Amino acid sequence: MFRLILLAGIIYVLFKWLFRSAPSTPRPRPFDQPGEQIEEMVQDPVCGTYVPLGQSVSLRDENETRYFCSTACRDIFLKTSADNKH
């Protein structure tokens, strides 16, 4: 009888260990922090790179604002647009 109870206990422990359920509350991932806002990404019209809006270099035209990944790309855009106007 004792062996049967011991065997049942071992089977129970093994079963629980092998078929552990996932934690009931998932752990938040680093980018899921409460109150964190995802910043809009903008595409550079010169090189096509996407950059966060807050880190971009902007250029305001008559009709729109363009965003660039760097001042170098902004300068290329200004040079090519000036060349196209002549």
DAGI-V127286 format. One record per backbone hydrogen bond with DSSP energy under -0.5 kcal/mol. CO is the residue of the C=O (numbers start at 0). NH is the residue of the N-H. Records with the same first field share a line. If there is no record, write none. Layout:
CO = NH / NH
This chain:
0 = 4
1 = 5
2 = 6
3 = 7
4 = 8
5 = 9
6 = 10
7 = 11
8 = 12
9 = 13
10 = 14
11 = 15
12 = 16
13 = 17
14 = 18
16 = 19
23 = 25
28 = 31
29 = 32
32 = 35
39 = 52
41 = 50
43 = 47
48 = 43
50 = 41
51 = 54 / 55
52 = 55
55 = 57
56 = 67
58 = 60 / 65
63 = 60
65 = 58
66 = 44
67 = 56
69 = 73
70 = 74
71 = 75
72 = 76
73 = 77
74 = 78
75 = 79
76 = 80
77 = 81
78 = 82
79 = 83
80 = 84
81 = 85
